[in-house]
Amino acid sequence: MTLLPKDSNDNVIPALRIKDGAAHSISTSVTPAVNASAFDANTRVISLYATKDVYLKFGVSDTVEASSSDHFFPAGIYYDVSIGGGDSGQYSYVSALRVAEDGVVYISEKV
């Protein structure tokens, strides 16, 4: 059973709401940067939007550092990412590194 909305074919529509007080932003540059505060322990999904291309790396502590060998994330895409939870553990931080130009990564926790 699910409490999520369903479409006309009875397929579940994955819908989560943006969590109040849980917006983050990371200014990107030539030095990796990380979100200033950890994601809430109950957050399982975050949404990402970058104003410029970036590399991203997720971690459990604020010492995580993205590098050019980490995941490429293109500018202008709004994307939902699972950060885990439960028995699998949870990422609490994301580090961002610019590809070519300084920008901002906006992050919204969802519940």
C-alpha positions as CSV (number, residue, x, y, z in Angstrom):
1,M,0.0,0.0,0.0
2,T,1.2,3.5,-0.8
3,L,0.0,7.0,0.2
4,L,1.6,8.5,-2.9
5,P,-0.8,9.8,-5.7
6,K,-1.6,7.5,-8.6
7,D,-2.1,8.3,-12.3
8,S,-5.1,7.2,-14.4
9,N,-3.5,3.8,-15.0
10,D,-3.1,3.3,-11.2
11,N,0.7,3.8,-11.4
12,V,2.3,5.5,-8.4
13,I,3.5,9.0,-9.0
14,P,6.7,9.6,-7.0
15,A,5.9,12.9,-5.2
16,L,7.6,14.4,-2.2
17,R,7.3,17.8,-0.7
18,I,10.1,20.3,-0.1
19,K,11.0,20.3,3.6
20,D,10.6,23.7,5.3
21,G,13.9,25.1,6.6
22,A,16.0,22.6,4.6
23,A,17.3,24.6,1.7
24,H,21.0,24.6,1.1
25,S,23.4,26.2,-1.4
26,I,27.0,25.6,-2.2
27,S,29.1,28.3,-4.0
28,T,31.4,26.4,-6.4
29,S,35.0,27.4,-7.3
30,V,38.4,25.9,-7.9
31,T,38.3,24.6,-4.3
32,P,35.7,21.9,-3.3
33,A,32.9,23.2,-1.1
34,V,30.4,21.3,1.0
35,N,26.9,22.1,2.4
36,A,27.3,24.0,5.7
37,S,24.9,21.9,7.7
38,A,24.1,18.1,7.6
39,F,21.0,16.8,5.9
40,D,18.3,15.9,8.4
41,A,18.4,12.2,9.5
42,N,14.9,11.7,8.2
43,T,15.7,13.1,4.7
44,R,15.9,10.3,2.0
45,V,15.8,12.4,-1.2
46,I,17.4,15.7,-2.1
47,S,16.8,17.8,-5.3
48,L,19.8,19.4,-6.9
49,Y,20.1,22.3,-9.4
50,A,23.5,23.8,-10.5
51,T,23.9,27.1,-12.3
52,K,27.2,25.9,-13.9
53,D,28.6,22.4,-14.6
54,V,30.0,20.8,-11.4
55,Y,31.5,17.6,-10.0
56,L,29.7,16.1,-7.0
57,K,30.7,13.7,-4.3
58,F,28.5,12.5,-1.4
59,G,29.7,11.6,2.0
60,V,28.9,11.1,5.7
61,S,31.0,13.9,7.1
62,D,31.7,17.6,6.2
63,T,35.3,16.6,5.2
64,V,34.1,15.0,1.9
65,E,35.8,16.7,-1.1
66,A,34.7,16.5,-4.8
67,S,37.4,16.1,-7.5
68,S,37.4,16.1,-11.3
69,S,37.2,12.2,-11.1
70,D,33.8,12.4,-9.3
71,H,30.3,12.5,-10.8
72,F,29.7,15.2,-13.4
73,F,26.5,17.1,-12.9
74,P,25.4,19.5,-15.7
75,A,24.1,23.0,-15.2
76,G,20.4,23.7,-15.7
77,I,19.1,20.3,-14.7
78,Y,16.7,19.9,-11.7
79,Y,17.4,16.3,-10.4
80,D,16.2,14.2,-7.5
81,V,18.8,12.0,-5.8
82,S,18.4,9.4,-3.0
83,I,20.8,9.9,-0.2
84,G,20.0,6.6,1.5
85,G,18.7,6.0,4.9
86,G,17.7,3.1,7.2
87,D,20.0,0.1,7.2
88,S,21.9,1.3,4.1
89,G,23.2,4.4,5.9
90,Q,22.7,8.0,4.8
91,Y,24.8,10.6,3.1
92,S,24.7,13.8,5.2
93,Y,26.9,16.0,2.9
94,V,27.6,16.8,-0.7
95,S,30.7,18.4,-2.0
96,A,30.8,20.4,-5.2
97,L,33.7,21.5,-7.4
98,R,33.3,23.7,-10.5
99,V,34.2,22.3,-13.9
100,A,35.1,25.6,-15.7
101,E,33.1,28.5,-14.1
102,D,32.1,29.5,-10.6
103,G,28.5,28.9,-9.8
104,V,26.0,27.8,-7.2
105,V,24.5,24.4,-6.4
106,Y,21.0,24.6,-4.9
107,I,19.8,21.7,-2.7
108,S,16.4,21.0,-1.4
109,E,15.7,18.3,1.2
110,K,12.4,16.4,0.5
111,V,10.1,14.4,2.7
